[in-house]
Amino acid sequence: MGHAGAAAAAVRYLRALPGGGTAEGPLVPRPDLRCVRDGEAAPVDQEMFRRVLGNFASGVTVVTAPALTEGASPAGFACQSFASLSLDPPLVVFMVARTSATWPRIARAGVFCVNILAEDQSELCRAFARSGTDKFAGVPYDPAPTTGSPRLTGTLAWVDCTIHAVHTGGDHLIVVGRVDALGTTGGERKPLLFHRGRFV
């Protein structure tokens, strides 16, 4: 049957059960998620949350999308929250703040390219982390082969994607992309990492 067939059969079985779960009850209990109300103490202190989670070192990427109209600039932002998600079908995921001014432009494009940065590209990351500036000024790039999203020159690798799904996740959105093309360009250089609030 293979992995894909087995997974599909499992999903069909679980959906056929009452409540879409196991014979004993739901497969995954649905928590009652909500925002913290005014005057209500948060369950976890936000500064403590940042400090503790900062111990997890992450790679750094720039997510880009093509310009929506001729003569307009492309879209792009620095992103640490990126990961591979599925091999079959090939899916990746990144997270973006709901307040991001760049995300609506990527959403309207319907496609994006993830540029995985090298250890010597911290300034490039800082440029794409700023708002209200022309992030692509002086930045060389060419169009990714399938979507035409900017593929930044000199990165370690690139992943060209079509938006597959978008899910809510608190104050962020979880964007799933189906991989259309990908490649490496960085040779033996190391990746740019972010750990405890700084590049390492």
RAURMO-V927762 format. One record per residue. N is the residue number from 1. SS is DSSP state (H for helix, E for strand, - for the rest). PHI is phi in whole degrees, -180 to 180 (NA if undefined). NEAR is the number of other C-alpha atoms within 12 Angstrom. Layout:
n:N ss:SS phi:PHI near:NEAR
n:N ss:SS phi:PHI near:NEAR
//
This chain:
n:1 ss:- phi:NA near:9
n:2 ss:H phi:84 near:9
n:3 ss:H phi:-62 near:13
n:4 ss:H phi:-63 near:14
n:5 ss:H phi:-65 near:12
n:6 ss:H phi:-65 near:12
n:7 ss:H phi:-65 near:15
n:8 ss:H phi:-64 near:15
n:9 ss:H phi:-64 near:15
n:10 ss:H phi:-64 near:19
n:11 ss:H phi:-63 near:17
n:12 ss:H phi:-61 near:15
n:13 ss:H phi:-63 near:18
n:14 ss:H phi:-65 near:21
n:15 ss:H phi:-70 near:18
n:16 ss:H phi:-75 near:16
n:17 ss:- phi:-76 near:17
n:18 ss:H phi:-57 near:14
n:19 ss:H phi:78 near:17
n:20 ss:H phi:67 near:20
n:21 ss:- phi:-127 near:20
n:22 ss:E phi:-89 near:19
n:23 ss:- phi:-63 near:14
n:24 ss:- phi:-89 near:13
n:25 ss:E phi:156 near:15
n:26 ss:- phi:-59 near:17
n:27 ss:- phi:-63 near:19
n:28 ss:- phi:-129 near:12
n:29 ss:- phi:-62 near:13
n:30 ss:- phi:-91 near:11
n:31 ss:- phi:-73 near:7
n:32 ss:- phi:-86 near:6
n:33 ss:- phi:-91 near:11
n:34 ss:- phi:-158 near:12
n:35 ss:- phi:-75 near:14
n:36 ss:- phi:-74 near:14
n:37 ss:- phi:-77 near:9
n:38 ss:- phi:-58 near:7
n:39 ss:- phi:82 near:7
n:40 ss:- phi:-99 near:9
n:41 ss:- phi:-71 near:11
n:42 ss:- phi:-68 near:15
n:43 ss:- phi:-65 near:12
n:44 ss:- phi:-135 near:13
n:45 ss:- phi:-63 near:12
n:46 ss:H phi:-64 near:13
n:47 ss:H phi:-66 near:11
n:48 ss:H phi:-64 near:13
n:49 ss:H phi:-58 near:15
n:50 ss:H phi:-63 near:15
n:51 ss:H phi:-66 near:15
n:52 ss:H phi:-69 near:16
n:53 ss:H phi:-69 near:16
n:54 ss:- phi:-66 near:20
n:55 ss:- phi:-73 near:16
n:56 ss:- phi:-90 near:18
n:57 ss:- phi:-72 near:20
n:58 ss:E phi:-128 near:25
n:59 ss:E phi:-73 near:33
n:60 ss:- phi:-126 near:41
n:61 ss:E phi:-132 near:42
n:62 ss:E phi:-122 near:46
n:63 ss:E phi:-95 near:45
n:64 ss:E phi:-125 near:45
n:65 ss:E phi:-145 near:44
n:66 ss:- phi:-70 near:38
n:67 ss:- phi:-63 near:27
n:68 ss:- phi:-81 near:20
n:69 ss:- phi:-135 near:13
n:70 ss:- phi:-63 near:8
n:71 ss:- phi:91 near:8
n:72 ss:- phi:-85 near:13
n:73 ss:- phi:-87 near:23
n:74 ss:- phi:-66 near:37
n:75 ss:E phi:-109 near:42
n:76 ss:E phi:-171 near:47
n:77 ss:E phi:-152 near:42
n:78 ss:E phi:-76 near:38
n:79 ss:E phi:-142 near:38
n:80 ss:- phi:-94 near:34
n:81 ss:- phi:-86 near:30
n:82 ss:E phi:-134 near:28
n:83 ss:E phi:-159 near:25
n:84 ss:E phi:-75 near:20
n:85 ss:E phi:-122 near:19
n:86 ss:E phi:-148 near:16
n:87 ss:- phi:-90 near:13
n:88 ss:- phi:-137 near:16
n:89 ss:- phi:-77 near:17
n:90 ss:- phi:-74 near:22
n:91 ss:E phi:-129 near:27
n:92 ss:E phi:-127 near:35
n:93 ss:E phi:-143 near:34
n:94 ss:E phi:-137 near:40
n:95 ss:E phi:-114 near:31
n:96 ss:E phi:-138 near:33
n:97 ss:E phi:-64 near:23
n:98 ss:- phi:-60 near:20
n:99 ss:- phi:-85 near:14
n:100 ss:- phi:-59 near:24
n:101 ss:- phi:-80 near:19
n:102 ss:- phi:-85 near:35
n:103 ss:H phi:-55 near:33
n:104 ss:H phi:-57 near:21
n:105 ss:H phi:-70 near:25
n:106 ss:H phi:-67 near:35
n:107 ss:H phi:-61 near:31
n:108 ss:H phi:-68 near:19
n:109 ss:H phi:-68 near:26
n:110 ss:- phi:79 near:30
n:111 ss:E phi:-143 near:41
n:112 ss:E phi:-162 near:49
n:113 ss:E phi:-127 near:51
n:114 ss:E phi:-95 near:51
n:115 ss:E phi:-104 near:47
n:116 ss:E phi:-89 near:44
n:117 ss:- phi:-82 near:41
n:118 ss:E phi:-93 near:34
n:119 ss:- phi:-60 near:25
n:120 ss:- phi:-96 near:22
n:121 ss:- phi:-116 near:33
n:122 ss:H phi:-64 near:26
n:123 ss:H phi:-67 near:20
n:124 ss:H phi:-62 near:33
n:125 ss:H phi:-61 near:35
n:126 ss:H phi:-61 near:24
n:127 ss:H phi:-62 near:23
n:128 ss:H phi:-83 near:33
n:129 ss:H phi:-86 near:27
n:130 ss:- phi:-81 near:20
n:131 ss:- phi:-117 near:18
n:132 ss:- phi:77 near:15
n:133 ss:- phi:-129 near:17
n:134 ss:- phi:-82 near:19
n:135 ss:- phi:-66 near:29
n:136 ss:- phi:-94 near:32
n:137 ss:- phi:-62 near:15
n:138 ss:- phi:75 near:11
n:139 ss:- phi:-100 near:23
n:140 ss:- phi:-75 near:15
n:141 ss:E phi:-159 near:23
n:142 ss:E phi:-133 near:23
n:143 ss:E phi:-75 near:25
n:144 ss:- phi:-62 near:31
n:145 ss:- phi:-64 near:22
n:146 ss:- phi:-99 near:24
n:147 ss:- phi:-97 near:31
n:148 ss:- phi:78 near:29
n:149 ss:- phi:-65 near:37
n:150 ss:E phi:-60 near:38
n:151 ss:E phi:-105 near:43
n:152 ss:E phi:-69 near:41
n:153 ss:- phi:-72 near:26
n:154 ss:- phi:88 near:25
n:155 ss:- phi:-78 near:37
n:156 ss:- phi:-73 near:31
n:157 ss:E phi:-161 near:32
n:158 ss:E phi:-143 near:38
n:159 ss:E phi:-135 near:46
n:160 ss:E phi:-97 near:38
n:161 ss:E phi:-138 near:40
n:162 ss:E phi:-109 near:35
n:163 ss:E phi:-64 near:30
n:164 ss:E phi:-102 near:24
n:165 ss:E phi:-163 near:21
n:166 ss:E phi:-133 near:24
n:167 ss:E phi:-122 near:19
n:168 ss:E phi:-83 near:17
n:169 ss:E phi:-151 near:17
n:170 ss:- phi:65 near:16
n:171 ss:- phi:-87 near:17
n:172 ss:E phi:-123 near:18
n:173 ss:E phi:-114 near:23
n:174 ss:E phi:-105 near:26
n:175 ss:E phi:-105 near:36
n:176 ss:E phi:-102 near:33
n:177 ss:E phi:-118 near:37
n:178 ss:E phi:-89 near:33
n:179 ss:E phi:-77 near:32
n:180 ss:E phi:-99 near:27
n:181 ss:E phi:-161 near:28
n:182 ss:E phi:-163 near:26
n:183 ss:E phi:-174 near:21
n:184 ss:E phi:-116 near:24
n:185 ss:- phi:-141 near:22
n:186 ss:- phi:-94 near:23
n:187 ss:- phi:63 near:13
n:188 ss:- phi:-99 near:12
n:189 ss:- phi:-65 near:18
n:190 ss:- phi:-90 near:20
n:191 ss:E phi:-79 near:29
n:192 ss:- phi:-79 near:32
n:193 ss:E phi:-119 near:29
n:194 ss:E phi:-121 near:29
n:195 ss:E phi:-149 near:20
n:196 ss:- phi:53 near:17
n:197 ss:- phi:82 near:17
n:198 ss:E phi:-149 near:19
n:199 ss:E phi:-77 near:24
n:200 ss:- phi:-132 near:19
//
